[in-house]
Structure formats: C-alpha cells, structure tokens
Amino acid sequence: MMELQLIDVILFIALFPLHSYISLIVHECGHYLGAIFMKAESKKIVASLSEKKFYVRFNFGRKPTRTEDIIISIAGPMAQLLLILIFIMQPYLIALKLVAIAYLPMVFRHLIPSKGSDGQFIQNVLPNQQQVIYKKLSYTLYSFVFLFSILYFQLTIVNNPEYTMWTIALLTILALPFWWKLLRPYYAKVVRV
C-alpha cells in the first residue's frame, strides 16, 4: 500500500494540468509515428499557439486504405497509453502514478466515436455493420477502464475493504442503465430465437 503524504497531494495538483499538455504532445507524436510506419509520403506536426491547436497532417499521395487510416488513428491513444504505463510503473512519485491513473480513461475516451475524435474517424472508415459493433465495444472498453481506474485508486490509496465494496456497489448501480441500453438489442435477439 502507498502512503499518501501532503507533498504527494501538492505534486498531484501541480502535475495534473501539466500531464494534459505532455499527453497531447505524445498523442500527436503517436499519430506522426503511425504515419511513418504506414509510409505516408508527407507528414508534419502543426503547432499553433495562437489558435491553440496541435495536430498531425499526413498525405499518402492517394486515398489511404482502411487499415492505414485505422492504424494511424489508433497510434495516438496507444502512445498515450505507453506514457501512462511508464508513469504507473515508476516507483518514485506516488503523485505521478495518481495522475496517470486519473488520465487512463481519457486515453480510451479518444477511441469513442464523438465529434472530431479518433474514434469517430475509425468508425467512419468501417463498413456500416462494423460501425455499430465498434461503437458498442469502444463504450464498453471505456467503462471498464474507468471502473478499473477508480478501483485501482481505492485499493492502492484508500485500502479500506468496506469503502471499496461500497464503491463497487455504487458504480455497479450507476452502470446498470448504461449496460442495459448497450446490451438490450442482443438480449432481444436471444429471446426471439
């Protein structure tokens, strides 16, 4: 069990916003490396402080294949995941571990199809039937990672079994409507057969 000290709380407050900038840079560099891996002809990282934008542009000189698009889209969140795992594995700063655990769900949030996200881009290049499956899988993965982050925090920092059990019960109750909405079409098919 980790013992949380006042310095850890102060560092957490200081590192939390800093990590979002570092994570953004790592995310976009992941897309850049994905474009290199997929052998894009031209690629560049665009950073505009006045417009508060940081993104990657790439060109294949032709229409990219579905695989190329998906790999480049996934490369950003996977680079963030690698950064977070490095932060979690380091043994020195508890605050850095906590920041990494707090940001872990955001990595998977990028894979959910929403306006302008990597997940929306991935969903749009998939065939129609796979789009529905991808959307449900991305929400499911995100919810599991979110629950894991909360439980990890509970078990490593709080380390009170009774409090952890109440947290699990509360999260389960809060998640039931989401799971029912997500899985109801599958239950309906099973019942009809």
C-alpha positions in Angstrom: 0.0 0.0 0.0 1.2 3.5 -0.8 1.1 6.1 1.9 -0.2 9.4 0.6 1.7 12.4 2.0 0.9 16.1 1.8 3.7 16.5 -0.8 2.0 13.9 -3.0 -1.2 15.9 -2.9 0.6 19.1 -3.8 2.5 17.4 -6.6 -0.7 15.8 -7.9 -2.3 19.2 -8.2 0.7 20.6 -10.0 1.2 17.6 -12.3 -2.4 17.1 -13.3 -2.6 20.1 -15.7 1.0 19.6 -16.9 0.2 16.0 -17.8 -2.6 17.1 -20.2 -0.1 19.1 -22.3 2.5 16.3 -22.2 -0.2 13.8 -23.1 -1.4 15.9 -26.0 2.1 16.1 -27.5 2.7 12.4 -27.0 -0.7 11.6 -28.6 0.0 13.6 -31.7 3.6 12.2 -31.9 1.9 8.8 -31.9 -0.1 9.7 -34.9 3.1 11.0 -36.6 4.9 7.7 -35.9 1.8 5.8 -37.2 2.1 7.8 -40.4 5.8 7.0 -40.7 5.0 3.3 -40.0 2.3 3.3 -42.7 4.8 5.0 -45.1 2.9 8.3 -45.7 4.7 10.4 -48.3 4.5 13.7 -46.4 3.9 14.2 -42.7 4.2 17.1 -40.4 3.3 18.2 -36.9 1.4 21.5 -36.9 1.5 23.6 -33.7 -0.3 26.9 -33.5 -0.2 28.6 -30.1 -2.4 31.5 -31.3 -5.2 29.0 -32.4 -4.4 26.6 -29.5 -4.1 23.7 -31.9 -1.6 20.9 -32.1 -2.1 18.2 -34.8 -0.5 16.0 -37.4 -1.0 16.3 -41.2 0.0 13.5 -43.5 -0.6 12.6 -47.1 -0.2 9.3 -49.0 -0.4 10.8 -52.5 -3.5 8.6 -52.9 -6.5 7.7 -50.8 -5.3 5.8 -47.7 -6.5 2.3 -47.1 -8.8 1.5 -44.3 -6.0 -0.3 -42.4 -3.7 2.8 -42.8 -6.4 5.1 -41.5 -7.2 2.9 -38.5 -3.5 2.3 -37.5 -2.7 6.0 -37.7 -5.8 6.8 -35.7 -5.1 4.2 -33.0 -1.4 5.2 -32.8 -2.1 8.4 -30.9 -4.1 6.8 -28.0 -1.6 3.9 -27.9 1.3 6.4 -27.5 -0.6 8.0 -24.6 -1.2 4.5 -23.1 2.5 3.8 -23.2 3.3 7.1 -21.4 0.7 6.3 -18.7 2.1 2.8 -18.2 5.6 4.2 -17.8 4.3 6.7 -15.2 2.4 3.9 -13.4 5.4 1.6 -13.3 7.9 4.2 -11.9 8.5 3.6 -8.2 9.4 7.1 -7.1 6.4 9.6 -7.2 3.0 8.5 -5.9 1.6 11.7 -7.4 2.7 10.8 -10.9 1.1 7.4 -10.5 -2.2 9.0 -9.4 -2.1 11.5 -12.4 -1.5 8.6 -14.8 -4.4 6.6 -13.3 -6.6 9.7 -13.5 -5.8 10.1 -17.2 -6.1 6.5 -18.1 -9.8 6.7 -19.0 -9.1 9.7 -21.3 -6.8 7.6 -23.5 -9.7 5.3 -24.2 -12.1 8.2 -24.4 -10.3 9.2 -27.6 -11.5 5.9 -29.1 -15.2 6.6 -28.5 -16.9 7.9 -31.7 -17.7 11.6 -30.9 -17.3 14.7 -33.0 -13.6 15.2 -34.0 -12.3 12.2 -32.1 -10.0 9.4 -33.3 -12.9 7.1 -32.6 -15.2 8.9 -35.0 -12.6 8.7 -37.7 -12.1 5.0 -37.1 -15.9 4.4 -37.1 -16.3 6.4 -40.3 -13.9 4.2 -42.3 -15.5 0.9 -41.1 -18.4 -0.7 -43.0 -21.9 0.0 -41.6 -22.3 -3.2 -39.7 -18.9 -2.9 -38.1 -19.6 0.7 -37.1 -22.3 -0.3 -34.7 -20.1 -3.1 -33.2 -17.1 -0.7 -32.9 -19.2 2.0 -31.1 -20.5 -0.5 -28.5 -17.1 -2.0 -28.0 -15.5 1.4 -27.5 -18.0 2.4 -24.9 -17.6 -1.0 -23.1 -13.8 -0.7 -23.1 -14.0 2.9 -21.8 -16.4 2.0 -19.0 -14.2 -1.0 -17.9 -11.1 1.2 -17.9 -13.0 3.9 -16.0 -14.1 1.4 -13.3 -10.5 0.0 -13.2 -9.1 3.4 -12.5 -11.5 4.1 -9.7 -10.9 0.7 -8.1 -7.1 1.0 -8.5 -7.2 4.2 -6.7 -9.4 2.7 -4.0 -7.3 -0.3 -3.4 -3.9 1.4 -3.5 -4.6 4.7 -1.8 -7.6 4.2 0.4 -7.1 0.5 1.1 -10.3 0.1 3.1 -12.2 -3.0 2.1 -15.6 -1.8 3.3 -15.2 1.5 1.4 -14.1 -0.3 -1.7 -17.1 -2.7 -1.6 -19.5 0.3 -1.3 -17.7 1.9 -4.2 -18.1 -1.2 -6.3 -21.8 -1.5 -5.4 -22.4 2.2 -6.2 -20.6 2.0 -9.6 -22.5 -1.2 -10.5 -25.8 0.5 -9.8 -24.8 3.6 -11.8 -23.6 1.5 -14.7 -26.8 -0.7 -14.9 -28.7 1.7 -17.2 -25.7 2.1 -19.5 -25.2 -1.7 -19.7 -28.9 -2.3 -20.3 -29.1 0.2 -23.2 -25.9 -1.3 -24.6 -26.9 -4.9 -24.4 -30.7 -4.8 -24.8 -30.6 -5.4 -28.6 -28.6 -8.6 -28.0 -31.0 -9.8 -25.3 -33.9 -9.2 -27.6 -32.3 -11.3 -30.4 -31.7 -14.2 -27.9 -35.3 -14.1 -26.7 -36.8 -14.1 -30.3 -34.8 -17.2 -31.3 
